[in-house]
């Protein structure tokens, strides 16, 4: 029977590694906050200016559902909004104890190691000594 990655065995360590990695990533991400300071290109908060193409495109599409200009404006507006959100994150790590942080990192690293190890073939069992 083939296991994870087409190699024999490794299914149990893959599951354990997946759970450890997900748990470690979740616990570590709970200490990070990312407030977004959307689009500070043209002043303090020009969020409304970024929405103008989106609203204009939606209006064009309401009038004519096959309007190329409307589709172009909606697509451009969505791209502008997404770029404004994605280019301005400022991650902030909440204060926590060193022990908590090290345990979370160890859980994450151990899970990644188990995942990587499970993708290769298991070593053959050693013969019993006589």
C-alpha positions as MATLAB code, in Angstrom:
seq = 'XXXXXXXXXXXXXXXXXXXXXXXXXXXXXXXXXXXXXXXXXXXXXXXXXXXXXXXXXXXXXXXXXXXXXXXXXXXXXXXXXXXXXXXXXXXXXXXXXXXXXXXXXXXXXXXXXXXXXXXXXXXXXXXXXX';
ca = [
       0.000    0.000    0.000;
       1.347    3.406   -0.955;
       1.496    6.119    1.668;
       2.087    9.847    1.513;
       4.039   10.990   -1.545;
       3.760    7.567   -3.202;
       6.206    6.012   -0.752;
       5.556    3.211    1.725;
       4.554    4.386    5.195;
       4.570    7.881    6.623;
       0.830    8.449    6.866;
       0.806    8.737   10.667;
       3.736   11.159   10.792;
       2.163   13.179    7.964;
      -1.066   13.571    9.955;
       0.785   14.450   13.152;
       3.007   16.918   11.288;
       0.010   18.515    9.627;
      -1.758   18.959   12.971;
       1.385   20.309   14.643;
       2.082   22.746   11.800;
      -1.500   24.008   11.722;
      -1.594   24.362   15.515;
       1.765   26.144   15.693;
       0.867   28.515   12.852;
      -2.495   29.284   14.459;
      -1.007   29.953   17.887;
       1.784   32.089   16.440;
      -0.616   34.094   14.279;
      -2.729   34.936   17.324;
       0.073   37.215   18.531;
       0.237   39.244   15.312;
      -2.083   42.103   14.478;
      -1.969   43.813   11.112;
      -3.750   47.156   11.055;
      -4.152   48.421    7.526;
      -3.446   52.047    6.719;
      -5.226   52.007    3.389;
      -3.817   54.139    0.575;
      -1.862   57.005    2.039;
      -0.698   58.079   -1.411;
      -2.789   61.231   -1.858;
      -3.322   62.393    1.694;
      -4.651   61.079    4.942;
      -7.244   58.488    3.830;
      -8.333   58.708    0.168;
     -10.289   55.432    0.325;
     -13.239   57.065   -1.432;
     -11.070   57.988   -4.416;
     -10.040   54.341   -4.797;
     -13.708   53.309   -4.861;
     -14.730   55.753   -7.617;
     -13.760   53.473  -10.552;
     -15.481   50.536   -8.868;
     -18.715   52.465   -8.300;
     -18.637   53.983  -11.807;
     -18.090   50.538  -13.332;
     -20.952   49.075  -11.302;
     -23.179   51.885  -12.564;
     -22.180   51.190  -16.177;
     -22.891   47.496  -15.716;
     -26.312   48.270  -14.254;
     -27.192   50.200  -17.399;
     -25.666   47.687  -19.828;
     -24.569   44.278  -18.541;
     -22.237   43.724  -21.504;
     -20.448   47.069  -21.273;
     -16.690   46.672  -21.801;
     -16.021   50.003  -20.137;
     -18.036   48.914  -17.083;
     -16.151   45.645  -16.804;
     -12.836   47.447  -17.204;
     -13.753   49.972  -14.503;
     -14.929   47.275  -12.076;
     -11.779   45.215  -12.650;
      -9.566   48.276  -12.255;
     -11.416   49.357   -9.111;
     -11.062   45.929   -7.509;
      -7.345   45.858   -8.373;
      -6.829   49.344   -6.901;
      -8.610   48.405   -3.668;
      -6.726   45.098   -3.309;
      -3.361   46.722   -4.022;
      -4.113   49.464   -1.523;
      -4.843   46.880    1.161;
      -1.951   44.548    0.328;
       0.768   47.209    0.004;
       0.194   48.910    3.347;
       0.119   46.283    6.109;
       2.087   47.078    9.243;
       2.465   43.901   11.315;
       2.671   44.348   15.057;
       3.701   41.548   17.402;
       1.755   41.609   20.638;
       3.857   41.258   23.788;
       4.136   37.687   25.067;
       6.544   35.720   27.187;
       9.658   34.153   25.707;
       8.541   30.679   26.790;
       5.211   30.998   24.969;
       6.901   32.213   21.793;
       9.520   29.445   21.877;
       6.866   26.767   22.431;
       4.836   28.062   19.492;
       7.894   28.172   17.234;
       8.944   24.682   18.350;
       5.472   23.315   17.580;
       5.548   24.917   14.136;
       9.101   23.762   13.335;
       8.471   20.232   14.634;
       5.374   19.952   12.473;
       7.238   21.102    9.370;
      10.026   18.604   10.054;
       7.514   15.762   10.494;
       5.757   16.743    7.262;
       9.026   16.779    5.331;
      10.145   13.491    6.861;
       6.874   11.744    6.037;
       7.224   12.479    2.327;
      10.298   10.243    1.980;
      10.458    6.472    2.352;
      10.710    5.092    5.862;
      14.012    3.402    6.691;
      13.900   -0.412    6.596;
      13.522   -2.085    9.991;
      16.747   -3.331   11.571;
      17.069   -7.110   11.825;
      16.948   -8.480   15.386;
      20.310   -9.325   16.891;
      20.980  -12.932   17.622;
];
